Amino acid sequence: MRFLSRTLATAAIAALAAIVLANAPALAGTGMPSPWQINLQGAATPVAEFIHWFHDWVNIIIFSVTIFVLALLVYVVFRFNEKKNPVPSKTTHNALIEVVWTVIPVLILVVIAIPSFRLLKLQLEVPQADMTIKVTGKQWYWSYEYAQDNGNFGFDSLMLDEKARAEAISSNKIAAAEAPRLLAVDNEAVVPVGKIVRIQVTGADVIHKFTVPSFGIKIDAIPGRLNETWFKAEREGIYYGQCSFICGQNHAYMPIAFRVVSPERYAAWLNEAKQKFANAEDAGSKFAAASK
């Protein structure tokens, strides 16, 4: 019994530690992965917060089932070993046990399914949006188009290579903390905090996947098809994502960057962006030039 108690105590401590690590805000970061991170990125939208809650809830169920099965195995090993039971039982049927091991797993799946459907509904039903941004995945960068009610302009967003990133940091155009390697871009998508943003996603050449973990969005960018998702960022900051569908040679070098700002700063950026991107050079030519 002492061994059983120690085993159960160790399993309980491991489960508690895993749950604590999954909820540790210090390790979560806000907009990008952090070194040695084993949990989800910090949530910045209601959808992402629901995803975190659902993740933790399912983990609690998984750990509970695992501990129960482990305890049952240990009990059976000690209670029904050969020394204590020289004559083995020949029981071949037990209706109660068969009903229990059928009904309980079904109830567990129902408990998991109900919040799962709620999460799917929250993700797929786009509420009345305050603004719309169309995103087009290309080989290998993203293009953003702001709708007519928000400037009616578009721009391309390319990853900053090491040379461009170093120059931007040295010239104070961008803070070092906001220019992570392989995630910093030349043009960030800017949105106001607390506003519902509809994202329309498509592809120009092959299938890409538009993914921003802190926003809880992950959606296919398919040529000839327009998919929709949404987010409502509740904290200012810069949030990064990446294409998460292998799309070719430079798949690993097409990051996503959203800067969430106050309504006042967004209005100022909008005025600047209308002029800046009025005659912006197409990213395709820039990409071709950089590849030579």
N, C-alpha and C positions, 0 to 999 in steps of 0.2 A: 504493500500500500504506500510505503514511503516513496518508492520509485514512481508510482502512479502520480502521487502528489507533486513530486518534483517535475515530472514531465508536463503535467497540466499547468504548473506555475510558469515554467519556461515558455510554453506555447502562449500563455496569456500575456506575458511580458513582451514577447515578440510581436503579438498582435497589437498591443497598446503602442509600442514603439513605432510600428508601421503607420498606425492611424495618426499619431502625433506628427511624424515626418510628413505625412500627406497634407497636414493642415498648417505646417510651420510657415508663417508669413515671411520670416527672415530669409528662408531659403527659396521662396517662391519667385522672387524678382517681380518686375512689373510688366516689362515689355519684351524681354528676350530671355533665352536660357542663361542659367548661371553655372559656374564651375561646380562639378560634382552633384549637380541637381538630379534627384531621383523622383521628384514629384512633378505635378503639373505646373505650368507657368501661372503667374498671378492673374486672377480674373479681373477684368475691367468692364464687363457688361453683364446684364442680367442672365443672358444665355450661358456665358462662361461660368457664372456663379452656380447656376443650376447644374451644369456639367460637373463641377467640382463636388457639389453636394451628392449628386447621383453616384459619382465615382467612389466617394467615401462610404456611402450607404451600401453599395454593392460589396465593397471590401469588407465591411463589418459582417455582412451575411456570409461571405466566403470564409473569413476567419472563424466565424461561429461554427459553420458546417465542418471545417477542417479540424477544429479542436474537438468537436463532438465525435467525429469519425476516429480521430487519434485515441481519444479516451475509450471508445468502444473497442478498438483493436487491442489496446493495452489490457483492458478488462478481460477480454476473451482469452488473450494469451495466458494470463495468470489464473483465471477462473476455470478454464476448460483445458488445461494442459494435460499431458498424458499421465503425470504422477497423480493428479487429483481425480482423474477420470480414466482409470485403467480399462473400463468397459465403455466404449464410445456410444453416444446416443445415436439412435437410428431414426430420429424424427424426419419425416419426408414432407410434411405439409403443416402450415400454420396460417390459417386464414387471417387472423388478426395482424400478424407481422406483414403479410403480403399487402393487406389494405393500407397499413401504416406507411410502408416504404413506397407505395404508389401515391397516396394522398398528400403526404408531407412535401415531397419534391414538387408536386403540382402547385401547392399553396405557396411555396417559396418562389416559384416562377411567376405566379400571379403578383406577389408582393413586388417583384422586380419589374414586371411588365407595366404596372400602373404608372409609376413615375417615368418609365421609359417612354410610354406613349405621350405623356404630358410634355416631356422634353422635345420629342419629335414635333409635336404640335407647335410648341413655342418657337422652334427653329424654322419650320416650314411656312407658318402663317405670317406673312410680312404685314406689320401694322401700318397705319397711315403714316407715311414718311414725311419728314421735314425737308429732306433733300435726297437727290439721286445721283449716284456716280456709276458710270459704266466702265468696267474694267475689261481690257482685252489682253489675253496672254499671247505673247509672240516669242519666237526663237531669237534671243532668250532674254526677254525683258517684259515689263508690263506697261500698258498705256492706259491712262485715266482720262475720262471725259466727264466734265461737270455739266449737268443739265442746264437748260436755258434760264431757269429760275435761280441758278447759282453761278452765273457768269458766262455760260455757254462757251467754254474753251476746253482744250485738252492738252495733255503733255505726256511725254514718255519718261519712264523711270528706270534708269540703268544702275547696276551696282558700281560703286566706286572701286576701282582697282587699287592696289597698294600705293602706287605713285600718286594718284589723284586723291586718295584718302589722306596721305601724309601731307600733301600740299594744302588741302582744305583745313586740316588741323593746325598746321604751322601758320597759316594766314588768318586764323581765328574765324574762319567762315563757319566752322562747325566745332562743337566741343568734343574732346576726345572721348568722353563718356557716352556721347550720342553718335559715335562713329565706330561701331563694332565691326571687326573684320568680317567680310563676306555678307554683311547685312546692311551697311550704310549705302545710301543711294544718292544720286545727284538731285533728284526731285522727289520730295516726299508728298504723299497725299495728305491734305490738311482738312480736318473736320472740326466742328465746334463741339464742345463738351455738352452732354445732356440732350443731344438731338438724335432723333431716329434717322439713321442713314440707310437707304435702300441701295444695295449693291447688285448691279446687273453684270453678269460675268459671261464672257464668250471667249473663243479662241480664234486666232487668225490663220493658223497653220496646222498644228497638231493639238492633241489634248493636253492641257495643263490642269493644275489644281490650285485654286486660290485658297491659301490657308493662313489664318492669323490666330494662333492659339489663345492669346489673351482676350480676344473678342468672341471666341467660341464659334468661329466660322471656318468651314472647309467645304468647298464646292467646286465641281468640275467646270473647267473652261473648255467647252467643246465647239469646234468650228461649225457654223451654221445653226447653232442653238443658243438661246439666251436663258441662262439660269439666274434665279434671284435668291438673295439672302439679305440679312439685315443685321445691324448692331446699334447699340446705344451706349457709347463710351461714357462712363460715369466719373472718370478721373482724367485730369490732364496728364500729358506725357507723350512719349514716343513708343510705339508698339510695332514690333517686327514680325514678319511671317516669311514664308518661302513657298515656292512651287513644290508640291508634295506628290507629284506624279511624274515619273521618269519620262522626259520629253525630248531627250536628245543630248548632244555633246556637252552643252553648257547648262544642263538642267540645274546643277548645283549653284549656279551664279545668277539667279534671277530672284533676289529677295523682294519683300514687300515692306514698305514703311509707311505707317500712318502717324501723323502728329496731331494729337488732340489738344486744342487750345480753347481759351475763353471766347465767348461770342464777339467781344471787342477785337481781340487779336485776329479772329477769323475774318472779320469784316475788313480789317487792314490788309491781311494777306490776300483776300479776294481781289481787292483793288489793284494790288501789285501784280497778282498772277494774270489778270486780264491783259495787262500791258506786256508782261514778261513772255507769255506764251502765245501772243497774237501771231508772231511770225517765227515760232520756235522751229528749229531744225529737226527734221524727222530722225527718230532714234535709229532707224534702219541704216541710214547713211553713216551715222556716228559709229554704229556697231561694226559696220563693214570696214570703216576706216581704222578702227581700233584693232580689228582682227588681222590687218595686213602686216 
